Each structure stands twice: as structure tokens, then as C-alpha cells.
């Protein structure tokens, strides 16, 4: 079956493509070594990200800078890896590390403010009862690539006015054209994209309350029927016809002046515009991306807060649904950045990472851009937006398992037709998080339809159609499409689970002509329930973590398949409808695995520098107990590795750790079990230590 063949051996182009922080004393040999190391661990692509900590003599876009970039691209080409270029030094994008405004101070970011006392240099746009509406430079900056250029530091680069076509053209000439001049033979081959990172109209650290603007925008606004005095409401949070017009025109301006120009440049040069906009629910500008994207940072969503609460909970569906609407194959997420627990740098667990990956994948994200792999952790670099989730992490020696998991998920959710019976009408920066939460919690598939596509929607026979898709229910403006039900309960869920499971997430897709259900436990407790799938076909299961397929004993009942469902904490499962009995019979039966009696582990040693504790146990087994594979469950914090009689039984990254001990590893006599637990690197780099080790009653 093609589905299983590709899941077992997904193309390497679906591997994670991490941010690679080029943040140290770059060296040709070290660049090549690290790329070979990534490739050996299942990571076959990188985003080349200039980052704070670069040597002072490596100026952004300088000859020395491009010499090292060229080394990286040429080594990646030799390894058949993909490279995504990063368009800034460091972020947000659009300023060429201050070079746009350095030569042309009139091209620096601008905004409007409401003030009682205009300052020298202000342009008074109008007088209002609340004060003067003035245009002024925002004073915004970006984060630079050298020490001394960070937020609030004297050399922080000036941000550019990305609503000004001249500034954006200067940005493209300084950055994009310079990269193309240096690396043209690799464009469209090794180089597959340009990453633009959360461009900010005002820049960072602009005065609180200032609103985006650009020179001459007063004429655009009044020409569209706006009243400048009505914009005073922007500063009190009120809404009126003028503020609504302002937001629409600013969005259009940003889209066409910035994103569209970058998109056209990338297309003309055979690569994709990648990256993400400024806010998690910015959906309208996604149409300019060849790979729509978002970013998950700072635990905006998390296991402890849940995946369906707040504006940021919409980010994964935002990029995935935008891609589906536009027919884009891939959509991305820059994930894990500074997602530390309790504000403690480097306190990011394997349990967290698994939760975030599953949160993204079940919503349709199919390109993972881990934030970040660090070129260097020397000195202050270890404290810059940690943690390193690659070679500087505790799980790097075992990272191939993580890379394979993300690669399978990425392949599965690419070219997959989503089953979505509910259309959710939304506006930019209003993706109705509260309205869609019950859809996630009742396993109902939905598709966001942003305002720009509403004119294409049609009511047909009590359903809504848009771009070839048909929806049986609509959520959103109650006055729109009145003949279509506005109650999501009127459509069947993608799968029926009894009793109800609010933490079960489901994505029903068709991949390789096979109907599939990706199921994820997004909660902290095990799920035990009865599952009904709307198909008469026999059911197979695929363990995406281990890469194993098996039959499922699912009885046929009333035209559907019914089966028990058990999803432990942090587990995911792919169920699929076999085309026929022969395909089902070709699958392996579920292996019989018995649980071993819990041995008593004794502490054997601790290596504080390596943040590891080791334990040993002896376990006597009778002949019948030693036969076949077995499962040993332990409770440890955080990464645990087990060997039995010298046989490596792998690693588990979140509690409870369940090790599958292969057939032949156990003896019908005394067995020696060794367990190594590696703790959080918050113990090395963080603000405070984090306990780790084996938990025993």
C-alpha cells in the first residue's frame, strides 16, 4: 500500500528544517561538520539565520558574510540538503539590519500618535477634540547580529518603513539581490526559499500606543472616504467607520507593498516566499506566501493552558487553512522558540516538544521549522532565546527518532484532502478562537474562510460552496448565507467517541486515496473510550512514532467500524480504512506484549556536569516470562535510556516512559537492567535547577 510505503520511507524533503543560528566565530570546517551532523540525525534542511553573537568583523551582507554563507550552501548541496535563506539580520524583517534607513533616514518606520503637544518634526494631520493627530518617525528598531545591537542597546539597527514602496525596493536590492548575486546557481535547487520573519510596520520598541502609518497615507485614507479626525478613536480602542477603513487600508498596503513584492521576487527567482506575518491570526497576507506560515513561541499555547484557548491557539489552522484555500502544498511553523517552563531558560522538556508537534500536525501543519539549532552556545549565546532544540539538547544523540516522527507527519499532511463539513467565516486578526474550540473538542473538521474569499461563496441546496469545497454548516456572521445551517451540531463529527473526550483531536483526511484519521491526545490524562469511524472498510493502524503498522479489531456495526480506543498521555495514532480485506490481512497482528514486573532500581551514580543519573536493577524471570517482547514502564524526569543485559532498548522522552524490550533480550534467569536519566539543561544554563531522576514509590 502506497500510504504505508511512504510512511515507512518518507522523502527526505519532508524532514524538519530548523533555524540554524549562525551566531559565533564562523569557521569553514565547523560549518561543514555541523551540517554533516544534522544530516546524520535525519535533518536534511536548514534555515541559514544570521543571529546575535556573530563576530564583529562579519558584517551583515559583507564579503566575509557571504563567504561563510557560500560554504554552508555548497556543503548542503553536496549532502543533498535543502537551504532556506533568511532575509534579515536579525529580525523583524524588512530593514537589512538597519541599512535601508542608514543611507536614507527618510525611509525609517513611521506612525501616528495623538498628542496635546506636537514635537519638532511632527506633521500635524488634523486637530481633534482629543488632541492633535500627528505623523512622526516611530523610532523603532530591530534586533541586530552583533552584541550591542539588541533591544534597547545603542547600536540597535533602525527599522524601515515597509509600507513605503521605495523602502521595500531598497530592502530587496540590499538583501535579496545580494544573495542572488552570490548564490545564483543554487537558486531553485539547493536553495528552496527565502524566509521573511514577522515584519513590523513600527519596528520594535516604538512608543506605546503609536499606530502604523507611512508618508502620504493621509491622502490614501481620505481618498477612500476616511475622515482623519475619526482616527482619534484608534487611541481609545473604539471602533467606527474610519477605524475600520484604516485597518483595511493598512492591511492592503502591507500586503501589496511588502509581501507581494517579496513574493513576486521569489517566484521570479525559482524559490518560495516562506516565513510568517506579525500576528498569530494574520490570515489575509498568507495568500502572498508560497509556503504560508506561523510561529509558536513563548508558550503562547502549551500543555498547561491547552491548545484551544486564546488568539494564539488559532495559528496552526491559520497557516494550514490558508494553504488549503490557495492550493499550496506546504505550510510551516517556526516552533519551540523560548517555550520554556516557568520562565526558567532551557526548561523545555521532551514531553513539551511532543505536545507541540502533535498540536501543530493534527491542525494541518506539514513543515516543522524548529527554533533553533545553535552554531555556538559559548558565553551569552546560550541565553539568547533558548533552548537549543537540536545538537545542544539532551536528546540530540537520539534525535533521529524525533526527525523521523516530524518527517512522517509532514508527509502525511501534505497533499492530504481535509474532510471539513463546517465553514468558519473569519476576518483578519479575528479567527474566532472561542467559536472553534467546541469544534476541536467534538472532533468536527472545519475550514477557515477569510473575508477576502466571501464573494466566491455560494449557497447551493442548503450548503455553502467555495473553491470547489462544500460545507454543511457555517459559523460566523449569522446574517450571511441564511439557507445554510449555523449550528455545527447539524453535521456529523469526523469520528464518534463515547464517552465524549474534549482533549481528543482528530483530523480526517484522504491521503494516497486512503481515508485516514490522525488522532492526538492533547490532554494530560489517558483516553479510554469507544471509537466509531464512518466507514465499512476494515481498519489498520500506524504508529507514527515507532513506524509500525498493524491490524485493528474493529467490528462492523450499522455501516460503521467500532473499536476500543486507548491513547495514553502524549500519544498519537493514525487509523486508516484498508481498501479491502486483502490489504487488512497483509498487516501484522498487534504484537502481544506483557508488562514486566516493576524492578527496584538502585542509584548507581550521578554526573552533575552531564546532568545524568544512573540506576541498576536485577530481575529474575522464569522461562515463560522471558519469552517474546515485553514492556517495562518507569516514571522518570526527563529523558530515560534503558539497556537490558547490554541490549539497548532505546530512549523515552516523557513520563511514564514505556520501553519495549525486544524478543531475545531477556533471559530465563537473572537479568541486569540499567537506566540512565538525563535531566533538563536548565541545570546547566537556566536560572534555577530542575529536579530529575527516577521516581520510585
Secondary structure, DSSP 8 states (H G I E B T S, - for coil): -HHHHHHHT--GGGS--EEEEE-S---HHHHHHHHHHHHHTT--EEEEEE-TT--TTS-TTSHHHHHHHHHHHHHHHHTT-EEEEE-SSSBSSSSTTTHHHHH-GGGB-EEEEEESS--TT-EEEEEETTEEEEEEE---B-B-SSTT-STTSTT--B-B-TTSHHHHHHHHHHTHHHHHHHHGGGBTTTEEEEEEE---SS-BT--TT-EEE-TTHHHHHHHTT--GGGGGGGGTT---HHHHHHHHHHHHHIIIIIIHHHHHHHHHTT-EEEEE-SSTT--GGGGG-SSEEEEEETTSSBTTTBSSSSGGGGHHHHHHHHHHHHT-S-EEEEEEET--GGG-TT---HHHHHHHHHHHHHTT--EEEES-EES---GGGGGSS----STTSTTGGGHHHHHHHHHHHHHHTSS-EE---EEEEEBTTB--HHHHHHHHHTT--EEEEEGGGGGG-EEETTEEEETTEEESEEES-TTSSTTSB--GGGS--SSEEES--TTEEEEEEEETTEEEEEEEE-SSS-EEEEEEES--S-EEEEETTTTEEEE---EEETTEEEEEEEE-TT-EEEEEE-SSHHHHHTS------EE------EEEEEETTTTEEEEEEEEE--TGGGSS-EEEEEEEESEEEEEETTEEEEEE-SSSEEEEE-TTSS-SSEEEEEEEEE--THHHHSSS----EEE--
